[in-house]
Amino acid sequence: MAQIDPTMVREYDIRGYAMPSPGRTVNLDSTVARHIGMALGSRLPRGSTVVVTADARLTSPDLRRAVAEGYALVGVNVVTDSQPVPSGVISWYAGRHKLDGSCQVTGSHNPPYFNGLKTTERGNALFGARLATIVDVIRDEAYRRAAKPGSIRQVDVVGPFVEMLLAAFPAKLKCRHRIMLDAGNGLGGVLVDVLKAKGAEVMPLLTEPDGRFPVHLADPSSAEGQSFIVPLLQQANKGVKDRQQRWYGLLTDGDADRSGFVDERGTPAPGELLGVVFYQDYLKSLPPAERTRHVLALDVRGSGGSRQLLEAAGGRGVFITCGYPSHRAFAPTICKPLGKTRPVYVSAESSGHYFFPTAGYDEKGRFNKARAGGLIDDGLFSAVKFVFMLDAFARGRRGKGRNGMLADFLAEATRAQKPAAISPELRVEASDQTKFQVVAEVGERLGAQVDDLMPTQGPIQAGELRMQHPDEGLITVDGLRAQFTDGSWLLVRASNTTPMLVCRVEGTGPKRRDQLLGLLRDLLSDYADVDVAPIAKLLQKTHRGDARP
């Protein structure tokens, strides 16, 4: 009987320990990966074709080969690329060629000992209860028996994508761009030649893939992931007065499906702010009367300021579950009770995942909306698009501004935002076995004990997609976001990929923020396997007056 650790099968991917590390047992090796490939392949008709690729982690080549073998053993044909492939690139390739499925071996931004798999079927993400069915299939070895195995064929996945990326943005940059690119030894180095071809000056940092991630983890949204580039930017721009001469930073994560930016002063741009900028750009492309019908996705981790900026641009939003499957499902969904009467062609998460219909572009840059399929989160496409948006802004403001083109651009984008007191995202260690139960119990306790919550009707379900109106009290589409009548809120959400709770609060001022932090600390302190130290540490800093929320 085959074995698979069921805790590896998360909400929208498979994630396990692929290398020995202190206190952890390897549960994702080639044998397990081969069984996973057989289980996934058994879900598809015999003779289907899938693409299987992998990132640059040390364990990824062997896992990729094993997954491909598993598909082939049950009669599925496989195309694969032996070179490392960014996650957005495999999604583009599968959509462009209308393949029956895809499987990417990747540990994303996590430490080197992690690895995992993300998979699709017929353009749709395989997640939730459907993904969980592979556990029983593997345990019982209930695979389809194929009289003839499928083929495994090598193809170039990355080359055609780069052709598309260059052709989709055919113009040259009009202003001078000096870009420090920190790929964190992940797969974002593809952007060096692309941005140079568009006329940017690029300083490559850690652009050679190295699955050990020897300098820092490739995570654009974390302080550690930003720590390498910030002092380099500040030093390079020291004493430079001409805003066109200043460097700004671009970061990508391990599998390059996320991107982030750091302005000329060394200040990282919040991921949710970049998402709002993409939303603003999208709404500007629509007639004013159409904008409120194109309801966009809100992230439960996002600030009230992001919603203010969206509404100031003429748009509206609803909360949805985090994760790429939800965004792909949400984009084409029509939901009249929430006012969504049009499909949308952009989406965003606070974590730096930005979604566009890139599969609609062919290698010559021609776009066909009918062939676009679902949205794809791709840090490479989104980074180039953002640079061109920045270029258009700077071109219209030559000679204006003092802080650098990126700093000025972000300041302009946030003019309509009201001041508030918000904490950073706090990642609180919690057991994988109990973290979801903790979130549910905290919601029950708040609902019973707090009397200043906004009214709640609950989520709307459309297939596997959960949506909820943004003016309700207990937002439960993804974890728990408790919203109060004064406009403040707190969040406690179980991570779908790591043994963590993600916590955040926003108050109408510092005093209210600290009050909510204290409430959150007290609620979570009752659980022995939840480490509230990050919350307590932030409260100590705020009481000393030296917090940097």
C-alpha positions in Angstrom: 0.0 0.0 0.0 1.4 3.4 -1.0 1.7 6.1 1.6 1.3 9.9 1.4 1.2 12.3 4.4 -2.3 13.8 4.2 -1.1 17.0 5.8 0.9 17.8 2.6 -2.3 18.2 0.7 -3.2 21.9 1.4 -6.1 24.0 0.2 -4.6 24.8 -3.2 -1.3 23.0 -3.5 0.7 20.1 -2.2 3.6 21.1 0.1 6.0 18.9 2.0 9.5 18.4 3.3 11.8 17.3 0.5 15.2 17.6 2.3 16.3 16.5 5.7 16.2 19.4 8.3 16.3 19.6 12.1 13.0 18.4 13.6 11.5 17.5 10.2 11.1 14.2 8.4 11.2 14.0 4.6 7.7 13.3 3.3 8.0 14.3 -0.3 10.5 12.3 -2.3 10.6 10.8 -5.8 8.5 7.8 -4.8 5.7 9.9 -3.3 5.9 12.3 -6.3 5.5 9.4 -8.8 2.4 8.3 -6.9 1.1 11.8 -7.0 1.6 12.0 -10.7 -0.3 8.7 -11.1 -3.2 10.0 -9.0 -3.4 13.2 -10.9 -3.1 11.5 -14.3 -5.9 9.1 -13.4 -8.3 12.0 -13.1 -7.7 12.8 -16.8 -8.9 10.9 -19.9 -6.3 8.4 -21.3 -4.3 10.2 -24.1 -4.5 13.6 -22.5 -1.5 15.9 -22.6 0.0 17.8 -19.7 3.0 20.0 -19.1 5.3 19.3 -16.1 8.0 21.7 -15.1 9.9 22.7 -11.9 11.7 25.6 -10.2 15.4 25.6 -9.3 15.4 24.0 -5.9 17.9 21.2 -5.3 15.2 18.6 -5.1 13.1 19.8 -8.0 14.7 18.0 -10.9 14.2 14.5 -9.4 10.6 15.4 -8.3 9.8 16.7 -11.8 11.0 13.6 -13.5 9.0 11.4 -11.0 5.8 13.3 -11.5 6.2 13.1 -15.3 6.8 9.3 -15.0 3.6 9.0 -12.8 1.4 10.7 -15.4 2.9 8.6 -18.2 2.4 5.3 -16.3 -1.4 5.9 -16.4 -1.5 6.8 -20.1 -1.1 10.6 -20.1 1.3 12.2 -22.5 3.8 14.7 -20.9 5.7 17.6 -22.3 8.4 18.8 -20.0 11.4 21.3 -19.9 14.5 20.2 -18.0 15.6 23.8 -17.3 14.0 25.7 -14.4 10.7 27.3 -15.3 8.9 30.1 -13.5 5.4 29.2 -12.3 3.7 31.9 -14.4 5.5 30.6 -17.5 4.1 27.1 -17.2 0.6 28.5 -16.7 1.0 30.6 -19.9 2.3 27.6 -21.9 -0.6 25.3 -20.8 -3.1 28.0 -21.6 -1.5 29.0 -24.9 -1.4 25.4 -26.1 -4.8 24.4 -24.6 -3.3 21.5 -22.8 -5.4 19.2 -20.6 -3.4 20.0 -17.5 -0.2 21.3 -15.9 1.9 20.5 -12.8 4.6 22.7 -11.5 7.1 21.5 -8.9 7.9 24.4 -6.7 8.4 25.4 -3.1 7.8 29.1 -4.0 9.4 31.4 -1.4 9.8 28.9 1.4 13.1 27.6 2.8 15.2 25.2 0.7 14.0 22.0 2.5 10.4 22.6 1.3 9.0 21.7 -2.0 5.6 21.1 -3.5 3.3 20.9 -6.5 0.6 23.2 -8.0 -1.6 21.6 -10.6 -4.4 22.5 -13.1 -6.9 20.5 -15.1 -8.3 22.0 -18.4 -7.3 25.5 -17.4 -8.8 25.3 -13.9 -6.9 25.0 -10.7 -7.2 21.7 -8.9 -7.8 22.6 -5.2 -10.0 22.0 -2.2 -12.0 18.8 -1.9 -11.1 17.8 -5.5 -7.4 17.9 -4.8 -7.9 16.1 -1.5 -9.3 13.1 -3.3 -5.8 12.0 -4.4 -5.0 11.0 -0.8 -7.4 8.0 -0.9 -6.4 7.2 -4.5 -2.8 6.9 -3.5 -3.5 5.0 -0.3 -5.6 2.5 -2.2 -3.4 2.6 -5.3 -6.6 3.1 -7.2 -4.9 4.2 -10.4 -6.2 3.8 -13.9 -4.5 0.8 -15.6 -3.1 1.9 -19.0 -2.3 -0.8 -21.6 0.1 1.7 -23.2 2.0 4.3 -21.2 2.0 7.9 -22.3 4.9 9.6 -23.9 7.4 12.1 -22.3 8.7 14.7 -24.6 11.2 17.6 -24.0 10.1 21.1 -25.1 11.3 24.7 -24.6 8.8 26.4 -22.4 10.7 29.5 -21.4 11.9 30.7 -24.8 8.5 31.2 -26.4 7.3 32.9 -23.2 10.2 35.5 -23.4 9.2 36.1 -27.1 5.7 36.8 -25.9 6.8 39.1 -23.2 8.9 41.2 -25.5 6.2 41.4 -28.1 3.3 42.1 -25.7 5.1 45.3 -24.7 6.4 46.3 -28.2 7.5 49.9 -27.4 10.7 51.1 -25.8 10.7 52.9 -22.5 10.6 56.7 -23.0 12.2 57.7 -19.7 15.4 56.6 -18.1 14.9 53.7 -15.8 17.7 52.4 -13.5 16.5 49.2 -11.9 18.2 47.0 -9.3 16.8 43.5 -9.8 17.0 41.2 -6.8 15.8 37.8 -7.9 16.9 36.2 -4.6 18.6 33.3 -6.5 15.2 32.4 -7.7 13.9 32.5 -11.3 13.3 36.3 -11.8 16.6 36.7 -13.7 14.7 36.3 -16.9 13.8 39.9 -16.5 17.3 41.2 -16.9 17.5 40.8 -20.7 13.8 41.7 -21.2 14.1 45.0 -19.3 17.4 45.8 -21.0 15.8 45.2 -24.4 13.2 47.8 -23.5 15.8 50.4 -22.7 16.2 50.1 -19.0 19.5 50.1 -17.2 19.5 47.0 -15.0 21.8 46.0 -12.1 21.4 42.3 -11.6 21.5 41.1 -8.0 21.3 37.3 -7.1 19.9 36.5 -10.6 21.6 33.2 -10.9 19.3 30.4 -9.7 20.6 28.6 -6.6 18.2 26.3 -4.8 20.0 26.8 -1.5 19.0 30.5 -1.4 22.3 31.3 0.3 21.9 35.1 0.8 18.2 35.5 1.7 14.8 33.8 1.0 13.3 35.0 -2.2 10.2 36.6 -0.7 9.4 40.2 -1.9 6.8 40.7 0.8 8.9 39.9 3.8 11.4 42.1 5.7 14.1 39.4 5.1 13.4 39.3 1.4 13.8 43.1 1.2 16.8 43.4 3.5 19.5 42.9 0.9 18.4 45.4 -1.7 17.3 48.3 0.6 20.8 49.4 1.8 22.2 49.0 -1.7 19.6 51.3 -3.1 20.1 53.9 -0.4 23.9 53.8 -0.9 23.6 54.1 -4.7 21.2 57.0 -4.5 23.1 58.9 -1.8 23.7 62.4 -2.9 22.0 62.0 -6.3 19.7 65.0 -7.0 18.5 64.2 -10.5 15.4 62.0 -10.0 16.0 60.4 -13.4 19.4 59.2 -12.2 18.1 57.3 -9.2 17.8 53.6 -8.9 14.7 51.8 -7.8 14.3 48.2 -6.8 12.5 45.2 -8.3 12.2 41.9 -6.4 10.8 38.5 -7.5 10.2 35.4 -5.4 11.5 31.9 -5.7 9.4 30.7 -8.6 8.8 34.3 -10.0 5.0 34.3 -9.7 5.2 37.3 -7.4 7.0 40.7 -7.8 7.5 43.7 -5.6 9.1 47.1 -5.9 11.2 49.4 -3.6 11.3 53.1 -4.2 14.4 55.3 -4.6 14.5 56.1 -0.9 14.7 52.4 0.0 11.0 52.1 1.0 9.3 48.9 0.0 6.0 49.4 -1.8 3.2 47.5 0.0 2.0 44.6 -2.2 -1.6 45.7 -1.7 -0.8 49.2 -3.0 0.7 47.8 -6.2 -2.5 45.8 -6.6 -4.5 49.0 -6.3 -2.4 50.6 -8.9 -3.1 47.8 -11.3 -6.8 48.1 -10.4 -6.7 51.9 -11.1 -5.1 51.3 -14.4 -7.7 48.7 -15.4 -10.7 51.0 -14.3 -9.3 53.9 -16.4 -9.6 51.7 -19.5 -13.3 51.3 -18.9 -16.1 53.8 -19.6 -17.1 55.5 -16.3 -20.6 54.0 -16.3 -19.1 50.5 -16.6 -16.6 50.7 -13.7 -18.9 49.7 -10.8 -20.1 46.6 -12.8 -16.5 45.3 -13.0 -16.4 44.3 -9.3 -12.8 43.4 -8.2 -11.4 41.1 -5.6 -10.5 42.4 -2.2 -8.0 40.6 0.1 -8.9 40.0 3.7 -5.4 41.0 4.6 -5.8 44.4 2.9 -6.2 47.8 4.6 -9.3 50.0 4.5 -7.2 52.4 2.5 -7.0 50.1 -0.4 -10.7 50.0 -0.6 -10.9 53.8 -0.4 -8.5 54.1 -3.3 -10.5 51.5 -5.4 -13.7 53.4 -4.8 -12.1 56.8 -5.5 -11.2 55.3 -8.9 -14.9 54.5 -9.5 -14.6 50.8 -8.7 -16.1 48.4 -6.2 -14.8 45.3 -4.5 -15.8 42.2 -2.6 -13.8 39.9 -0.4 -12.8 36.5 -1.8 -10.7 33.6 -0.5 -7.0 34.0 -1.0 -5.1 31.9 -3.4 -4.7 31.7 -7.2 -7.7 29.2 -7.7 -10.1 31.7 -6.2 -8.9 34.6 -8.4 -9.1 32.4 -11.5 -12.6 31.4 -10.6 -13.7 34.9 -9.6 -12.7 36.7 -12.7 -15.4 35.3 -15.1 -18.0 34.8 -12.4 -21.2 36.8 -12.5 -22.8 37.4 -9.1 -25.8 39.8 -9.3 -26.4 39.8 -5.5 -23.0 41.4 -5.1 -23.4 43.7 -8.1 -20.8 41.8 -10.3 -22.4 41.7 -13.7 -19.2 41.6 -15.8 -16.2 39.4 -16.1 -12.9 41.1 -15.0 -9.4 40.9 -16.5 -7.2 41.8 -13.5 -6.9 40.6 -9.9 -4.5 41.1 -7.0 -3.4 39.9 -3.6 -1.6 41.7 -0.8 1.2 39.1 -1.0 2.3 40.4 -4.4 0.4 38.0 -6.7 -1.0 40.0 -9.6 -3.2 38.3 -12.1 -3.6 39.1 -15.9 -5.0 37.2 -18.9 -1.5 36.4 -20.2 -2.5 33.2 -21.9 -4.4 35.4 -24.5 -1.0 36.6 -25.9 0.8 34.5 -28.5 4.5 34.7 -29.2 4.1 37.7 -31.5 2.3 39.6 -28.8 -1.1 39.4 -30.4 -3.9 39.3 -27.9 -7.1 37.2 -28.3 -9.5 37.6 -25.4 -11.4 34.5 -26.4 -8.2 32.4 -25.9 -7.2 34.1 -22.7 -8.9 31.6 -20.4 -8.4 32.2 -16.7 -6.1 34.8 -15.1 -2.5 33.9 -14.4 -0.4 35.2 -11.5 2.9 36.0 -13.1 5.6 38.1 -11.4 7.4 38.6 -14.7 4.5 39.9 -16.8 3.3 42.1 -13.9 6.7 43.6 -13.3 7.1 44.6 -16.9 3.6 46.0 -17.0 4.3 48.0 -13.9 7.5 49.5 -15.3 5.6 50.6 -18.4 2.9 52.2 -16.2 5.6 54.0 -14.3 7.1 55.1 -17.5 3.8 56.7 -18.7 3.5 58.5 -15.4 7.1 59.8 -15.5 6.7 60.9 -19.2 3.8 63.2 -18.2 5.7 64.7 -15.3 9.1 65.5 -16.7 10.9 67.9 -14.4 8.4 67.6 -11.6 8.7 65.8 -8.3 11.7 65.4 -6.0 11.7 61.9 -4.6 12.2 59.8 -7.8 9.8 58.6 -10.3 8.6 55.5 -8.4 8.2 57.4 -5.1 6.3 60.1 -6.8 4.1 57.6 -8.7 3.1 55.8 -5.5 2.4 59.1 -3.7 0.1 60.2 -6.5 -1.7 56.9 -6.5 -2.5 57.2 -2.7 -3.6 60.8 -2.6 -7.2 59.8 -1.9 -6.2 57.5 1.0 -7.2 58.6 4.5 -4.7 58.1 7.3 -5.1 55.2 9.6 -3.1 53.1 12.1 -2.4 49.6 10.8 -0.1 46.9 11.9 2.2 44.9 9.7 1.2 41.3 8.9 2.2 39.2 11.9 3.0 35.6 11.2 2.2 33.6 14.4 3.4 30.0 14.7 0.5 27.6 15.1 0.0 23.8 14.7 -1.2 22.6 11.3 -3.5 20.3 13.1 -5.4 23.0 15.1 -4.9 26.3 13.3 -8.2 26.2 11.4 -10.1 25.3 14.6 -8.4 28.2 16.4 -9.7 30.6 13.8 -13.2 29.3 13.9 -13.3 29.4 17.7 -12.0 33.0 17.8 -14.8 34.0 15.4 -17.4 32.4 17.7 -16.1 34.2 20.7 -16.0 37.6 19.0 -19.5 37.1 17.7 -20.8 36.3 21.2 -18.7 38.8 23.3 -18.3 42.0 21.1 -21.3 44.3 20.5 -19.8 46.8 18.1 -19.4 44.5 15.1 -21.1 45.4 11.8 -24.1 43.3 10.8 -23.3 40.0 9.1 -25.2 38.1 6.4 -22.5 35.6 5.5 -20.6 34.5 2.4 -22.2 33.8 -1.0 -21.1 30.5 -2.6 -20.7 30.0 -6.3 -19.3 26.5 -7.0 -16.0 26.4 -5.0 -15.8 30.2 -4.9 -16.7 32.1 -1.7 -17.4 35.8 -1.8 -18.7 38.3 0.8 -19.9 41.9 0.8 -17.2 44.2 2.2 -19.5 46.0 4.7 -20.3 43.0 6.9 -19.0 42.3 10.4 -17.6 38.8 10.4 -15.9 38.2 7.0 -15.3 34.4 6.9 -14.4 33.7 3.2 -10.8 33.2 4.3 -10.1 33.0 8.0 -11.8 35.7 10.1 -11.8 39.4 9.5 -13.9 41.1 12.2 -15.0 44.6 11.2 -16.3 47.1 13.7 -18.7 50.0 13.4 -15.9 52.6 13.8 -14.2 51.3 10.7 -11.5 49.3 12.5 -10.9 45.6 12.0 -8.8 42.6 13.1 -7.7 39.6 11.1 -6.7 36.0 12.1 -6.2 33.7 9.2 -4.7 30.2 8.9 -2.0 30.0 6.3 -2.8 27.5 3.6 0.9 26.6 3.0 2.7 26.9 6.4 2.0 26.2 10.1 1.2 29.8 10.7 -1.6 32.2 11.6 -1.6 35.5 9.7 -2.7 38.3 12.0 -3.3 42.0 11.3 -5.3 44.9 12.8 -6.2 48.4 11.7 -7.5 51.1 14.0 -8.9 54.6 13.6 -5.7 55.7 15.4 -2.8 54.3 17.3 -4.7 53.8 20.6 -7.5 51.8 18.8 -4.8 49.8 16.9 -3.1 48.8 20.2 -6.4 48.0 21.8 -7.2 45.5 19.0 -3.7 44.0 19.2 -4.3 43.4 22.9 -7.6 41.8 22.2 -6.0 39.5 19.5 -3.2 38.6 21.9 -5.7 37.7 24.7 -7.9 35.7 22.4 -4.9 33.6 21.1 -3.2 33.2 24.4 -5.7 30.6 25.4 -4.2 28.1 22.9 -1.0 26.3 24.0 0.2 25.6 20.4 -0.1 29.3 19.3 2.9 31.5 19.9 1.7 35.0 20.5 5.2 36.4 20.9 5.1 38.5 17.7 1.9 40.3 18.8 3.3 40.9 22.3 6.6 42.2 20.8 4.8 44.6 18.5 2.7 45.9 21.5 5.9 46.5 23.4 7.3 48.6 20.5 4.2 50.6 20.1 4.1 51.4 23.8 7.7 52.7 23.5 6.7 54.7 20.6 9.2 53.2 18.1 6.9 50.9 16.1 7.0 51.0 12.3 3.6 49.7 11.3 
